[in-house]
Amino acid sequence: MRKPSLQEVLEHPIVQALNPQGREFVWRRQLTSRLNPFAADSSMSALIAFGEFPHIKCVPALQMLMTDFLEGCYEDKHTIVVDSSGNTALAVARLAPAFGFSDVVVVMSADVPAAKKNVFAALSTPTVVSVPKGQRVADVARELGRKPGHYHLNQYAHKGNMQAHEMYTGPAIAQALDNSVGIVAIAMGSGGTAGGVGRFLREHCPQAIVIGVRPKLGEQVPGARDKQKMADVVTFPWNDSVNHIIEVSRKEAFVATRELWKEVEPQPGPTSGLAYAGLVKYLEYLESVPHLSELSRGKTTAFLCPDSSSLYSDVIIAELDTGQGL
């Protein structure tokens, strides 16, 4: 497949559709007192990052691909390999032809929801490699990337991951909140979103507090990783830009997701529930410590919603009893 010019890449319709430059792609949905237990002291908003784009991972996917393209990494490469729980891989699969790739190999854990895997099957172009429990997805992807003509796009080490969120997501969040950013909670998978947003806010809104939210150790929420799973694969310095870490159980995340459906449209997915539950836990902690309670009072608080609920129906139904979170 002939390698395109930069102009051809920029003019590709999928690149144009998913390019965050100059776009207001984060939408604010302020919660009522029904979902904001601290409404008397501070506002709380859901930040929808999947209205303009299918999901937030479109932003770093394009930045990583463009960075490598400009550095000449794709010469003599026809197949791109990406390890992902779904959204990053989907964005790469959609964007890869614009950068001259004829084939895409997606490496993911066998426990990724079937609905997500079916999206790749419908596209027909990507080859999906499901990695069984006991094997490391990152190791399989790295090995496949060493094959002739293959290139491994490693989101867990790529400088473009955090860079994209510093350049685009951070400013979009600040704009959505009218530049009045108090506390922002962000679910963590690679740590790129929390780290990049935190880096932007540290420079432009130094009073802001960034909360990274992850599942409790050994528990799994689609799109997020616990402490050990992050440590196993992530190498870029996300933790330098995150003020505090909150851990939330899988059950709490799914109940919180269903609670959000009472008010938030479009419907957010499980990592949104994870971030919301983490924000509430952090605010409860501040309220419980007299000399810290002033940190949240009168502040604008928010949590990022990275994707919709459309691909998670099976896991939500399996996790929750009828009526939980309603």
C-alpha positions in Angstrom: 0.0 0.0 0.0 1.5 3.4 -1.0 2.3 5.7 1.8 0.3 8.9 1.7 1.6 12.4 1.9 0.8 14.5 5.0 -1.8 16.5 2.9 -3.5 13.3 1.9 -3.6 12.1 5.6 -5.2 15.4 6.7 -7.7 15.3 3.9 -8.9 11.8 4.6 -12.5 11.9 5.7 -12.0 9.8 8.9 -9.1 12.0 10.0 -11.2 15.1 9.4 -14.1 13.6 11.3 -12.0 12.6 14.3 -9.6 15.6 14.4 -10.0 17.4 17.8 -8.3 20.6 16.6 -10.6 23.6 17.0 -13.5 21.4 18.2 -15.6 21.8 21.4 -15.9 18.1 22.0 -16.6 18.0 25.8 -20.2 18.7 26.8 -21.3 19.7 30.3 -24.3 18.1 32.0 -24.8 19.6 35.5 -26.3 17.1 38.0 -29.2 17.9 40.3 -29.2 17.4 44.0 -30.6 13.9 43.4 -27.2 12.8 42.2 -25.0 15.5 43.8 -25.0 14.9 47.6 -23.0 18.1 48.0 -25.3 20.4 45.9 -25.6 22.8 48.8 -21.9 23.6 48.7 -20.7 22.9 45.2 -21.8 22.0 41.7 -21.2 18.7 40.1 -21.1 18.0 36.3 -20.8 15.1 34.0 -18.4 15.9 31.2 -19.5 14.1 28.0 -16.6 13.3 25.7 -18.5 11.0 23.4 -20.9 13.3 21.7 -18.8 15.0 19.1 -16.6 11.8 18.8 -17.6 8.1 19.4 -15.3 8.1 22.5 -12.4 10.0 24.1 -9.8 7.5 22.7 -10.2 9.0 19.3 -8.1 12.0 20.5 -4.9 10.1 21.6 -5.2 7.6 18.7 -5.0 10.3 16.1 -2.2 12.1 18.0 -0.1 8.9 18.3 -0.6 7.9 14.7 0.3 11.4 13.5 3.4 11.6 15.7 4.8 8.4 14.4 3.9 9.2 10.8 5.7 12.5 11.0 8.7 10.8 12.5 8.9 8.3 9.6 8.0 5.2 11.6 5.8 3.7 9.0 8.2 3.2 6.2 7.9 -0.4 4.8 5.0 -1.1 7.3 1.8 -2.6 6.1 0.2 -3.8 9.4 -0.4 -1.9 12.6 -0.7 -3.8 15.9 -2.5 -2.3 18.8 -3.3 -3.7 22.2 -6.4 -2.3 23.8 -9.6 -3.1 25.7 -11.5 -1.8 22.7 -11.9 2.0 22.2 -8.3 2.8 21.3 -8.2 -0.2 18.9 -11.4 0.8 17.3 -10.1 4.4 16.7 -6.8 3.0 15.3 -8.7 0.6 13.0 -10.8 3.5 11.6 -7.8 5.8 11.2 -5.1 3.3 10.0 -6.0 3.3 6.3 -5.4 7.1 6.2 -1.8 6.5 7.2 -1.2 3.9 4.6 -1.8 0.7 6.5 -3.6 -2.2 4.7 -4.1 -4.4 7.8 -4.8 -3.9 11.5 -4.2 -6.5 14.3 -6.1 -5.9 17.5 -4.8 -7.7 20.6 -7.2 -7.8 23.6 -8.0 -9.8 26.6 -10.5 -12.6 26.2 -12.7 -11.0 28.8 -13.5 -7.9 26.7 -17.3 -7.6 26.3 -18.6 -9.5 23.3 -20.4 -6.4 22.0 -17.0 -4.7 21.6 -15.5 -7.6 19.8 -18.5 -7.7 17.5 -17.8 -4.2 16.3 -14.4 -5.4 14.9 -16.1 -8.4 13.3 -18.6 -6.0 11.6 -15.7 -3.9 10.3 -14.2 -7.1 8.9 -10.8 -5.4 8.3 -9.1 -5.9 11.7 -7.8 -9.3 12.9 -8.7 -9.7 16.5 -6.3 -11.8 18.7 -7.9 -12.7 22.0 -5.4 -13.4 24.8 -6.5 -15.9 27.4 -6.1 -15.4 31.1 -2.6 -16.0 32.3 -1.0 -14.4 29.3 -0.1 -10.7 29.1 -1.8 -8.8 26.3 1.2 -6.4 26.0 3.7 -9.3 25.5 1.6 -10.8 22.7 1.2 -7.4 21.0 4.9 -6.6 21.3 5.9 -10.0 19.7 3.4 -9.5 16.8 4.9 -6.0 16.3 8.3 -7.5 15.6 7.1 -9.4 12.6 8.3 -8.0 9.2 6.1 -5.2 7.9 4.3 -4.9 11.3 4.3 -1.9 13.7 3.3 -2.0 17.3 1.4 1.2 18.5 2.0 1.0 22.2 -0.4 3.4 23.9 1.0 2.6 27.3 4.4 4.1 26.5 3.6 6.5 23.7 4.4 10.2 24.3 1.4 11.1 22.1 -1.1 9.6 24.5 -0.7 12.1 27.3 0.3 14.8 24.9 -3.1 14.6 23.1 -5.0 15.1 26.3 -2.7 18.0 27.3 -3.2 19.6 23.9 -7.0 19.0 23.4 -8.9 17.3 26.3 -7.6 19.6 29.0 -8.5 22.8 27.1 -11.9 21.3 26.2 -12.7 20.5 29.8 -11.7 24.0 31.0 -13.8 25.5 28.2 -16.8 23.3 29.2 -16.5 24.5 32.8 -16.1 28.1 31.8 -12.5 28.0 33.0 -13.7 27.5 36.6 -12.1 24.1 37.3 -12.2 23.0 41.0 -12.0 19.2 41.2 -12.0 16.8 38.2 -12.2 13.0 38.5 -11.0 10.8 35.6 -11.1 7.0 35.3 -7.7 5.5 34.5 -6.8 2.8 32.1 -3.5 3.8 30.5 -3.4 7.0 32.7 -3.0 9.1 29.6 -6.2 11.1 30.0 -5.7 11.9 33.7 -2.0 12.6 33.2 -2.5 14.8 30.2 -5.4 16.7 31.6 -3.6 17.1 34.9 -0.5 18.5 33.1 -2.7 21.1 31.2 -4.6 22.1 34.4 -1.4 22.4 36.4 -0.2 25.1 33.9 -3.4 26.9 33.2 -5.7 26.3 36.3 -3.1 25.6 39.1 -5.9 25.6 41.7 -7.5 22.6 40.1 -7.4 19.1 41.7 -7.2 16.1 39.5 -8.4 12.8 40.9 -7.4 9.6 39.2 -10.0 6.8 39.7 -9.2 3.1 39.3 -10.8 -0.2 40.2 -9.9 -1.9 43.5 -7.0 -4.4 43.2 -8.1 -7.5 41.4 -11.4 -6.1 40.2 -12.2 -5.3 36.6 -14.2 -2.4 35.0 -14.2 -2.3 31.2 -11.8 0.4 30.0 -10.0 0.8 33.4 -7.1 -0.9 35.1 -6.3 -1.6 38.7 -3.0 -0.5 40.3 -1.1 -3.7 39.4 -2.3 -3.8 35.8 -1.3 -0.2 35.2 2.1 -0.8 36.7 2.6 -3.9 34.5 2.2 -1.9 31.2 2.3 1.9 31.6 5.6 3.6 31.4 4.9 7.3 30.8 4.8 9.6 33.9 1.0 10.0 34.4 1.3 10.1 38.2 3.3 13.4 38.1 0.1 15.2 37.1 -2.5 13.5 39.3 -3.1 14.9 42.8 -4.9 11.9 44.4 -5.9 8.3 43.6 -9.3 6.9 44.6 -10.2 3.2 44.2 -13.7 2.0 43.6 -15.2 -1.5 43.5 -16.6 -3.0 40.4 -20.0 -3.2 41.9 -19.9 0.5 43.0 -18.9 1.5 39.5 -21.8 -0.3 37.8 -24.3 0.9 40.4 -23.1 4.5 39.8 -23.3 4.1 36.1 -27.0 3.1 36.3 -27.6 6.0 38.7 -26.2 8.4 36.1 -28.7 7.2 33.6 -31.4 8.9 35.6 -30.2 12.3 34.5 -27.3 12.2 32.0 -27.9 12.0 28.3 -26.3 10.6 26.2 -26.0 7.5 28.5 -22.4 7.1 29.8 -20.6 3.8 30.2 -19.0 2.0 33.2 -15.8 4.1 33.4 -18.1 7.2 33.8 -19.7 5.5 36.7 -16.2 4.7 38.1 -15.2 8.3 37.8 -18.5 9.6 39.4 -18.2 7.2 42.3 -14.6 8.2 42.8 -15.5 11.9 42.9 -18.2 11.3 45.4 -15.8 9.3 47.6 -13.2 12.0 47.5 -15.7 14.7 48.4 -17.0 12.6 51.3 -13.4 12.3 52.5 -12.9 16.0 52.4 -16.1 16.6 54.3 -15.0 14.1 57.0 -11.8 16.0 57.7 -12.5 19.5 59.3 -9.4 21.2 57.9 -10.0 19.9 54.4 -13.7 20.5 54.0 -13.1 24.0 52.6 -11.2 22.5 49.6 -14.5 21.6 47.9 -17.0 24.2 49.2 -18.0 26.6 46.4 -16.0 24.7 43.9 -17.0 23.4 40.5 -16.5 19.6 40.5 -16.8 17.3 37.6 -16.0 13.9 36.2 -15.2 12.8 32.7 -17.4 10.4 30.8 -15.2 8.7 28.1 -17.7 6.6 26.2 -21.3 5.6 26.0 -23.1 2.6 27.5 -24.0 1.1 24.1 -21.4 -1.6 24.2 -21.7 -2.7 27.8 -25.3 -3.9 28.2 -24.3 -7.5 28.7 -21.8 -6.8 31.5 -24.1 -4.3 33.3 -27.0 -6.8 33.2 -24.7 -9.6 34.5 -23.3 -7.4 37.3 -26.4 -5.8 38.7 -29.6 -7.1 40.2 -32.9 -5.7 38.9 -33.4 -2.3 40.5 -29.8 -1.8 41.7 -28.9 1.9 41.2 -32.5 2.8 40.4 
